[in-house]
Amino acid sequence: MPEEENDFEEEEEAEEEEDEEEEFDYESDLDYKIENVVATVTVEITEKIDLNQIARKHAEVEYNPERFPGLVMRIEKPRATILIFSTGKMVVTGLRKASEAERVVDKVVKNIRKAGIKLANPEITIQNIVASGDLHTNIDLNMAAIVMEYAMYEPEVFPGLIYRMQEPKTVFLIFSTGRIVCTGAKKKEIVRDAVMKLNQQVRDLGVAKKELTDTDYQDITFI
C-alpha cells in the first residue's frame, strides 16, 4: 500500500478516536451517594403498645408524649433512628442501605419484647431513598426552568430548581453549581437510573455551562 494511503488511514483513525473521546459517557460519569433510607414498619399487636413500659426498660430511648406522641429508639449497628408509636407502627430513618432495614427492625422488635410487650410479623416497606450527587457541570437554572418540563425555579424563595422527573418518578433539587439532591425513589436502582437520565438531560438540553457568573453562584453548603 502506498505511503500516502497509510498516512490518510492513520489520520482517519485518529479522528475517530478523538470523536469517541469527546462523546460524553453519561453512565460512567455518575457521582452520587445514598444519604438516607426511610422505611415504615407495621406489626401485629393484641393491644396498644405501652411506650412508657419500653422507656422504663430502656433508659437510652427518648419518650416525651407532651412534645411528640412517638418513642425514639436509636440503633448503633446498623446506625438508624426508629420512631415507635402505640399503634404498632414504626418509622425507620437514617439508614444508608435499604438492605439494612431488616436487621434494624429485628433489633427493635427484640428490644420491645424485652420490655414484656408482645408483637409479631413485622412488615417493612421502603418509602423513600434520598441521595446527593454532583453533575460536575454548572447549570443555567433560568434556562432549565424554561426547557425542562415539570421544573419550578423561584430563586427569591429557594436557591435550587425543583424538577419532578416523571420516569422514573423522582424529585430533584438542582443547584447552579451542579449539586443535586434526589428524593422519592424506593429502590437504589431507580436512583441510579434517575441520576443518569438527569445527567444526560442537562447536557442534551444545553443548560450545562462551563462557568458561573457572580449572579449565578449560590452557597449550598447546607446539603
LOMIGU-126754 format. One record per residue (C-alpha): residue in one letter; x, y negated, z negated; residue number from 1. Coordinates in nm, 4 decimals, always signed. Last residue first. Layout:
% residues N
SITE;type;xx;yy;zz;seq
SITE;A;X;Y;Z;NUM $
...
***
This chain:
% residues 223
SITE;type;xx;yy;zz;seq
SITE;I;-2.6557;-1.9999;-5.1672;223 $
SITE;F;-2.6137;-2.3136;-5.3795;222 $
SITE;T;-2.3043;-2.4133;-5.1843;221 $
SITE;I;-2.5287;-2.5315;-4.9068;220 $
SITE;D;-2.3896;-2.8810;-4.8515;219 $
SITE;Q;-2.5369;-3.0074;-4.5257;218 $
SITE;Y;-2.3449;-3.1488;-4.2324;217 $
SITE;D;-2.5416;-3.2628;-3.9296;216 $
SITE;T;-2.5048;-3.6362;-3.9957;215 $
SITE;D;-2.1271;-3.6051;-4.0200;214 $
SITE;T;-2.1177;-3.4333;-3.6816;213 $
SITE;L;-2.0837;-3.0597;-3.6605;212 $
SITE;E;-1.8523;-2.8767;-3.4226;211 $
SITE;K;-1.8658;-2.5765;-3.1929;210 $
SITE;K;-2.2358;-2.5564;-3.1205;209 $
SITE;A;-2.4970;-2.2805;-3.1348;208 $
SITE;V;-2.8413;-2.4004;-3.0262;207 $
SITE;G;-2.7971;-2.2808;-2.6677;206 $
SITE;L;-3.0927;-2.0421;-2.6591;205 $
SITE;D;-2.8690;-1.7446;-2.5749;204 $
SITE;R;-2.6319;-1.8329;-2.8600;203 $
SITE;V;-2.8904;-1.8795;-3.1326;202 $
SITE;Q;-3.0825;-1.5777;-3.0027;201 $
SITE;Q;-2.7942;-1.3294;-3.0083;200 $
SITE;N;-2.7071;-1.3797;-3.3742;199 $
SITE;L;-3.0789;-1.3822;-3.4528;198 $
SITE;K;-3.1162;-1.0382;-3.2949;197 $
SITE;M;-2.8127;-0.9029;-3.4804;196 $
SITE;V;-2.9423;-1.0418;-3.8102;195 $
SITE;A;-3.2856;-0.8859;-3.7516;194 $
SITE;D;-3.1488;-0.5442;-3.6551;193 $
SITE;R;-2.9212;-0.5337;-3.9611;192 $
SITE;V;-3.1950;-0.6414;-4.1999;191 $
SITE;I;-3.4313;-0.3840;-4.0488;190 $
SITE;E;-3.1738;-0.1092;-4.1029;189 $
SITE;K;-3.1460;-0.2151;-4.4693;188 $
SITE;K;-3.5154;-0.1356;-4.5138;187 $
SITE;K;-3.7996;-0.3409;-4.6627;186 $
SITE;A;-3.7225;-0.6667;-4.4836;185 $
SITE;G;-3.8826;-0.9900;-4.6049;184 $
SITE;T;-3.5718;-1.2003;-4.6584;183 $
SITE;C;-3.2713;-1.3157;-4.4591;182 $
SITE;V;-3.0477;-1.6001;-4.5734;181 $
SITE;I;-2.8227;-1.7698;-4.3212;180 $
SITE;R;-2.5012;-1.9736;-4.3052;179 $
SITE;G;-2.4241;-2.1166;-3.9635;178 $
SITE;T;-2.3128;-2.4556;-4.0974;177 $
SITE;S;-2.6404;-2.6137;-3.9843;176 $
SITE;F;-2.8363;-2.3859;-4.2130;175 $
SITE;I;-3.0798;-2.1074;-4.1242;174 $
SITE;L;-3.3297;-1.9686;-4.3736;173 $
SITE;F;-3.4655;-1.6550;-4.2152;172 $
SITE;V;-3.7940;-1.4684;-4.2571;171 $
SITE;T;-3.8442;-1.1103;-4.1432;170 $
SITE;K;-4.0766;-0.9048;-3.9254;169 $
SITE;P;-3.8561;-0.7157;-3.6811;168 $
SITE;E;-3.9988;-0.8475;-3.4598;167 $
SITE;Q;-4.1867;-1.1635;-3.5540;166 $
SITE;M;-3.8973;-1.3700;-3.6840;165 $
SITE;R;-4.0240;-1.6460;-3.9103;164 $
SITE;Y;-3.7564;-1.9154;-3.8964;163 $
SITE;I;-3.7231;-2.1715;-4.1739;162 $
SITE;L;-3.4607;-2.4347;-4.0923;161 $
SITE;G;-3.2430;-2.5470;-4.3797;160 $
SITE;P;-3.1856;-2.8802;-4.5522;159 $
SITE;F;-3.5240;-2.8857;-4.7308;158 $
SITE;V;-3.7782;-3.1683;-4.7688;157 $
SITE;E;-3.6203;-3.4534;-4.5710;156 $
SITE;P;-3.4708;-3.1937;-4.3367;155 $
SITE;E;-3.8147;-3.0650;-4.2277;154 $
SITE;Y;-3.7484;-2.7754;-3.9914;153 $
SITE;M;-4.0021;-2.5086;-3.9031;152 $
SITE;A;-3.9485;-2.2202;-3.6616;151 $
SITE;Y;-4.2207;-1.9853;-3.5349;150 $
SITE;E;-4.0910;-2.0106;-3.1782;149 $
SITE;M;-3.7337;-2.1264;-3.1290;148 $
SITE;V;-3.6750;-2.3981;-2.8686;147 $
SITE;I;-3.7853;-2.7066;-3.0619;146 $
SITE;A;-3.6790;-2.6202;-3.4184;145 $
SITE;A;-3.3503;-2.4903;-3.2771;144 $
SITE;M;-3.2812;-2.8269;-3.1153;143 $
SITE;N;-3.3161;-3.0068;-3.4470;142 $
SITE;L;-3.1222;-2.7308;-3.6227;141 $
SITE;D;-2.8171;-2.7584;-3.3993;140 $
SITE;I;-2.6284;-2.4641;-3.5461;139 $
SITE;N;-2.2593;-2.4331;-3.6295;138 $
SITE;T;-2.1031;-2.0989;-3.5493;137 $
SITE;H;-1.9779;-1.8074;-3.7523;136 $
SITE;L;-2.3292;-1.6597;-3.7847;135 $
SITE;D;-2.2777;-1.6191;-4.1602;134 $
SITE;G;-2.4727;-1.3995;-4.3958;133 $
SITE;S;-2.6999;-1.3592;-4.6941;132 $
SITE;A;-2.9366;-1.0686;-4.7550;131 $
SITE;V;-3.2606;-1.0269;-4.9479;130 $
SITE;I;-3.4441;-0.6958;-4.9350;129 $
SITE;N;-3.8114;-0.6904;-5.0291;128 $
SITE;Q;-4.0878;-0.4591;-5.1460;127 $
SITE;I;-3.9194;-0.1206;-5.1888;126 $
SITE;T;-4.1863;+0.1054;-5.3371;125 $
SITE;I;-4.1164;+0.3454;-5.6233;124 $
SITE;E;-4.3722;+0.5888;-5.7677;123 $
SITE;P;-4.3180;+0.7046;-6.1257;122 $
SITE;N;-4.4940;+1.0350;-6.1949;121 $
SITE;A;-4.5371;+1.0297;-6.5738;120 $
SITE;L;-4.5820;+0.8212;-6.8872;119 $
SITE;K;-4.5957;+0.8923;-7.2595;118 $
SITE;I;-4.4626;+0.6406;-7.5099;117 $
SITE;G;-4.2600;+0.7516;-7.8120;116 $
SITE;A;-3.9936;+0.4802;-7.7872;115 $
SITE;K;-3.7567;+0.7401;-7.6401;114 $
SITE;R;-4.0133;+0.7789;-7.3610;113 $
SITE;I;-3.9619;+0.4168;-7.2639;112 $
SITE;N;-3.5859;+0.4604;-7.2492;111 $
SITE;K;-3.6210;+0.7757;-7.0372;110 $
SITE;V;-3.8534;+0.5938;-6.7949;109 $
SITE;V;-3.6036;+0.3094;-6.7637;108 $
SITE;K;-3.3161;+0.5476;-6.6917;107 $
SITE;D;-3.5138;+0.7309;-6.4217;106 $
SITE;V;-3.6187;+0.3946;-6.2755;105 $
SITE;V;-3.2562;+0.2878;-6.2369;104 $
SITE;R;-3.1520;+0.6134;-6.0714;103 $
SITE;E;-3.4468;+0.5930;-5.8285;102 $
SITE;A;-3.3747;+0.2321;-5.7346;101 $
SITE;E;-3.0102;+0.2927;-5.6449;100 $
SITE;S;-3.0908;+0.3975;-5.2864;99 $
SITE;A;-3.2289;+0.0491;-5.2222;98 $
SITE;K;-2.8789;-0.0886;-5.2626;97 $
SITE;R;-2.7623;-0.4157;-5.4197;96 $
SITE;L;-3.0184;-0.4023;-5.7012;95 $
SITE;G;-3.1003;-0.7224;-5.8854;94 $
SITE;T;-3.4733;-0.6697;-5.9239;93 $
SITE;V;-3.7055;-0.3913;-6.0409;92 $
SITE;V;-4.0709;-0.4746;-6.1034;91 $
SITE;M;-4.2810;-0.2475;-6.3230;90 $
SITE;K;-4.6472;-0.1480;-6.3502;89 $
SITE;G;-4.7631;+0.0671;-6.6377;88 $
SITE;T;-5.0485;-0.1662;-6.7323;87 $
SITE;S;-4.8516;-0.2884;-7.0359;86 $
SITE;F;-4.5973;-0.4515;-6.8074;85 $
SITE;I;-4.2276;-0.3771;-6.7609;84 $
SITE;L;-3.9921;-0.6186;-6.5826;83 $
SITE;I;-3.6689;-0.4459;-6.4884;82 $
SITE;T;-3.3288;-0.6052;-6.4329;81 $
SITE;A;-3.0619;-0.4125;-6.2448;80 $
SITE;R;-2.6977;-0.3094;-6.2550;79 $
SITE;P;-2.6521;+0.0530;-6.1511;78 $
SITE;K;-2.5183;+0.1053;-6.4108;77 $
SITE;E;-2.5875;-0.1781;-6.6551;76 $
SITE;I;-2.9664;-0.1534;-6.6955;75 $
SITE;R;-3.1595;-0.4533;-6.8236;74 $
SITE;M;-3.5083;-0.4486;-6.9769;73 $
SITE;V;-3.7467;-0.7443;-6.9764;72 $
SITE;L;-4.0913;-0.6937;-7.1301;71 $
SITE;G;-4.3834;-0.8524;-6.9492;70 $
SITE;P;-4.6503;-1.1007;-7.0547;69 $
SITE;F;-4.4194;-1.4059;-7.0462;68 $
SITE;R;-4.3906;-1.7032;-7.2848;67 $
SITE;E;-4.6218;-1.6037;-7.5693;66 $
SITE;P;-4.5520;-1.2375;-7.4955;65 $
SITE;N;-4.1834;-1.2746;-7.5895;64 $
SITE;Y;-4.0079;-0.9495;-7.5133;63 $
SITE;E;-3.6412;-0.9172;-7.4304;62 $
SITE;V;-3.4649;-0.5808;-7.4472;61 $
SITE;E;-3.1378;-0.5225;-7.6336;60 $
SITE;A;-3.3078;-0.4183;-7.9587;59 $
SITE;H;-3.4517;-0.1025;-7.8044;58 $
SITE;K;-3.6882;+0.0831;-8.0397;57 $
SITE;R;-3.8698;-0.2241;-8.1741;56 $
SITE;A;-3.8992;-0.3737;-7.8252;55 $
SITE;I;-4.0417;-0.0478;-7.6907;54 $
SITE;Q;-4.3116;-0.0435;-7.9612;53 $
SITE;N;-4.3888;-0.4099;-7.8973;52 $
SITE;L;-4.4497;-0.3192;-7.5322;51 $
SITE;D;-4.7316;-0.0849;-7.6256;50 $
SITE;I;-4.8102;+0.0705;-7.2891;49 $
SITE;K;-5.1803;+0.0812;-7.2095;48 $
SITE;E;-5.3379;+0.4226;-7.2361;47 $
SITE;T;-5.3156;+0.7589;-7.0586;46 $
SITE;I;-5.0343;+0.6444;-6.8315;45 $
SITE;E;-4.9343;+0.7319;-6.4729;44 $
SITE;V;-4.6524;+0.5198;-6.3417;43 $
SITE;T;-4.6249;+0.2416;-6.0824;42 $
SITE;V;-4.2965;+0.0915;-5.9688;41 $
SITE;T;-4.2166;-0.2161;-5.7606;40 $
SITE;A;-3.8871;-0.2753;-5.5842;39 $
SITE;V;-3.6761;-0.5817;-5.5142;38 $
SITE;V;-3.3336;-0.5457;-5.3527;37 $
SITE;N;-3.0889;-0.8329;-5.3878;36 $
SITE;E;-2.7751;-0.9678;-5.2233;35 $
SITE;I;-2.7332;-0.7362;-4.9241;34 $
SITE;K;-2.4404;-0.8512;-4.7142;33 $
SITE;Y;-2.3937;-1.0266;-4.3818;32 $
SITE;D;-2.1389;-1.0760;-4.1038;31 $
SITE;L;-2.2345;-0.9234;-3.7688;30 $
SITE;D;-1.9750;-0.9844;-3.4960;29 $
SITE;S;-1.9658;-0.6186;-3.3882;28 $
SITE;E;-2.3306;-0.6268;-3.2826;27 $
SITE;Y;-2.3483;-0.9575;-3.0966;26 $
SITE;D;-2.0418;-0.8814;-2.8870;25 $
SITE;F;-1.9873;-1.2024;-2.6951;24 $
SITE;E;-1.8555;-1.1633;-2.3404;23 $
SITE;E;-1.5344;-1.3677;-2.3083;22 $
SITE;E;-1.3122;-1.0589;-2.3471;21 $
SITE;E;-1.5013;-0.8758;-2.0735;20 $
SITE;D;-1.4641;-1.1721;-1.8370;19 $
SITE;E;-1.0873;-1.1802;-1.9059;18 $
SITE;E;-1.0600;-0.8076;-1.8313;17 $
SITE;E;-1.2428;-0.8586;-1.5008;16 $
SITE;E;-1.0121;-1.1483;-1.4111;15 $
SITE;A;-0.7050;-0.9355;-1.4880;14 $
SITE;E;-0.8400;-0.6547;-1.2715;13 $
SITE;E;-0.8860;-0.8952;-0.9798;12 $
SITE;E;-0.5346;-1.0370;-1.0228;11 $
SITE;E;-0.3908;-0.6844;-1.0255;10 $
SITE;E;-0.5900;-0.5949;-0.7145;9 $
SITE;F;-0.4594;-0.9019;-0.5282;8 $
SITE;D;-0.0964;-0.8319;-0.6279;7 $
SITE;N;-0.1275;-0.4736;-0.5051;6 $
SITE;E;-0.2755;-0.5932;-0.1737;5 $
SITE;E;+0.0162;-0.8349;-0.1257;4 $
SITE;E;+0.2713;-0.5556;-0.1965;3 $
SITE;P;+0.1386;-0.3448;+0.0895;2 $
SITE;M;+0.0000;+0.0000;+0.0000;1 $
***
